[in-house]
Amino acid sequence: MSTSYLEQPLLTSPGQPLRVAVYARIAHGIRTGVFPLGAALPRETELGVALGVSRTVVREALMLLEEDGLISTRRGVGRFVADSVPHAGLEEFRPLDLVLAEPGAAVVFEHVELTKQSATDFTATHLGVADGTPFWFREAIARRDGEPVAVVQEYLPAEDDRTGYARAIAAALVDIEGADSTVLMRMIDRSAVVLTAGVCRLGVSVAGAVRSKQLRLKPSDPVMLLTQTAEIDGRPAYLAKVAVIGSVGHLSVRQSTAG
């Protein structure tokens, strides 16, 4: 079954890197059970033949899958599907403004930067676009009762063909330097555009040189990383990468079985 699944034609957008299409095909196969949890994946050469791409493209896609926790490598043995993986579409996507909110605790966002950038591997992979695609990048520091608790980086397409979405982004970015909320929260407040749940990935890292100064931590202090995407019309449309301090307390991720 996995061979026939892999041999289906790859669907790519104009300019989209092949590694992104390969990543999406294998990731979808993992989430839908074509590749069972804990099962061995075909070897790089076998994947390349089945998908009709080079071994280099396959290797790049596998590296991205491993970074996202969907597969793991056993040295000298091969690559295996993870024993448990995040499931797309179960998380109720909410702005971080609401995720961090607590009774009696005010959450505000201190604007740091708004720039137009070109898509990198990170944005290209999670939003399924070509390298170099223009994106708005907004960074802010979330403060709860005056104390920094998270660094929020949001990525939004600078050009988008979905009805009303480009206007919604433009409206959300007006006077963003003085805003005390996320761009996502502003879009929800200022437009009728409906974003639906994508994927929420949770991980652990260290603060590092830059984030440690923003969050008043040591560079070696641990932080929780949240990578969130949201969709419009079944296509990724929004990406956020959030570093949260360990002392922030419990974060609620609501789940729904609604189709």
N, C-alpha and C positions, 0 to 999 in steps of 0.2 A: 504493500500500500504506500509506503513512504517513497518508493521509487517513482510510482506514477504521480504522486503528489508533487515531487520535486520537478518532474519533467514538464509540468504545465508551464506555458509561456510566462516569463517574468513580465509584470506590468510596471512600467516606469514612467515618471513624468519627464518632459523634455529637460535634459541637462542633469537629471537625477543620477548620482553615482550608482554604479551597479552594486557596490557593496551594501548600499541602503536597501535596494530591492531584495538582495539575497538575505540580508538581516531580517527583513519583514516576512519573507517567505518561511524561513526556518522558525522565527519567533511565533508566527501564526500556527505553524505545525505543532510547536510545543504546547501552545495554549489550548489547541483543539484536540490534543491527544494523538495526533499522527505519530509524534515522537513521545512515547510514554515517559513519565517521570522516572529518572534514574537509568533510563535506557542509553545504550551506546549510540552515538551518532555515526553515520557513515564517515569514512576517512575523507580527507581534503580532496584527494584525486577523484574519488567516487562522487562527491558532492559537485565538483567542478564539471564532470562529464554529464551528470544528470541535469544540472542547471544551465549548462552551456556557457559557462564562464571560466576564466582562468583560475588557477590555484591561488594566485595572489589575491584576487577578489574574494575568494572563499575565505582565505586566512584573515583578511581584514574584517569581514563580516563576523567571523567566529570570535575575533578579539572583542568586537562590540557586544556580542551576545554574552561573553564571559564577564565583561565590565558591568553589564546590567543584571548579572546574577541568574541568567537563564540556563547557562551551561557551566561546566567545570572541566578542567584538564587534569588527567592523572598521568603523570610523567611516565613515559614508556609504555602506556596502555592505550590512551586515546581520549577523546572528548565525550562527556556524558551529559545528558539532560539533568538539571538540578533536581534534587529530591522534592523541592517545593519551589514554586515560582509565583510572582505576582500575577493576578488575573485581571485582565483588562475589563473595564466597564462595570466593576462592582463598587468602586468608590463614589461617594456623593461628592462631586467637585465643589469645593467652597473656597472663597477667597481667604487668604491667610489672616485677614482682618478678623474673620469669624473663628478661624481655627485657634488663634491665640487668645481670643477674648475670654475673660473670666468675670464673674460678678464683682462689680466694684473696682475693677482694674481697667484703666484706660489704655488702649493700644493706639499708638500713632506711628506714622512712618516718616522718617527723616530722609528727604531726597538727597541722593549722592550724585547720580549721573543719569543723563539721557543722551544717547548717541545713536547714530545710524551706523550699523556694522554689516559686514558680509558674513553669511552663514559659515560656521565651522563644522567640523565633524559632529560635534555635540548637537548643534541645532539641526544640521542636515539629517542626522540619524533619527532624532526624536520627532521632527516635524515632516520628514519625508520630502525634503526639497533639495535642490542642487547646491553644491558648494558655490559660494559667492552670491547667493540670493540675498537681497537687502533686507535687513531686520532692524527694528527698533529694540534697543537694549536699555532697560531702566533698572537701576540699582537703588535700593533704599535700605535703611536700617530700621527695623521694627523695635520700638521701645514700649515697654509696659511699665506704667507708673514711673516713667523717666529712665528706666534701666534698659540697656540694649539686650535684646533676647534673640534676635535673628537678623541675618543679612539676606535680603530678598532680591534675586535677579530675575527679571521678566523679559521674555523674548516674544515679540509680535511682528508679523510680516509687515513690511513697509508698503507692499503692494499686494492686493488680494482681490480675486475676481468674484468672491461670494457676495451676494446682494446685501448691501448695507454694512458689511464688516469693515471695510476701509474707512467709512465715515464714522463708525463706532470707535475705532482706534483713534482717529484724529480728534474726536470729541473728548476722549478720555485723556489725551495727552495735552490738551489745552491747559496752560498754567500748571503743569505737573510739578514744576519746581517748588510751588507753594502748597502742594497737596499733602495731606497727612494720611493717605490711604494707598493701597496698591492700585495699579492700572486696572487690574481685573475688577476690583470693587467699583471703580469709576465707570467702567464699561457697563456693568450691571445697573448702576444708578442712572446712567445717561442715555442708554439705548435699549432697543427692543431685541437686540441680538441674543440668542440663546445658545450658550455653550454647554455641551453635555460632557459627562465624565469620560476621561481617557484612562490614563494609567498613573498611579501614584507609587513611586518606588522609594523605599526607605533604606538608608545605609548609614554607616558610621565612618567618620574621618577625623582628622585633627584640624585645629583652627588655622594653622599656618601663619605666615608672616603678616599678610594683609588683614585677614579676618580677625586675627587675635587683637589687633589694634582697634578694629571697629567694635568688637564685642567685649573688650577689656578682659581678654583671656591671655594665657600663655600660648605660644605657638604650638606646644605639644598637647594642649588640652583637647579632649574629645568634643566633637560636635555631631549632631544628627543631621544627615543630609536628606532632604525631600526633593525628589524630581517629579514634577507634576505636568501632565499634558491635558488639554481639553480639545474637544472636537466641535466642528460645525458641519452638518450634512455628512457625517461619517468620516471627515478628513481632519487631521490634526490642525489646530489653528492657534494654539497658545501653549507656551512652555514657561515653566518657572523652576528655578533651582534655588533652594532655600537651605541655609546653614543655621541650625537652631542650637542654642546652648543647652548643656545637659541639665541645668537646674531649672529649666522652664516649667517642668512638671509634665503631667500626662497630656498628650495631644489626642483628640478624638478623631478617628477616621470612621465615619459612618458608612455602613454598607447597605446595599439594597439588592433585592432579587428581581426587581422590576425589569421587564424586557424593554 
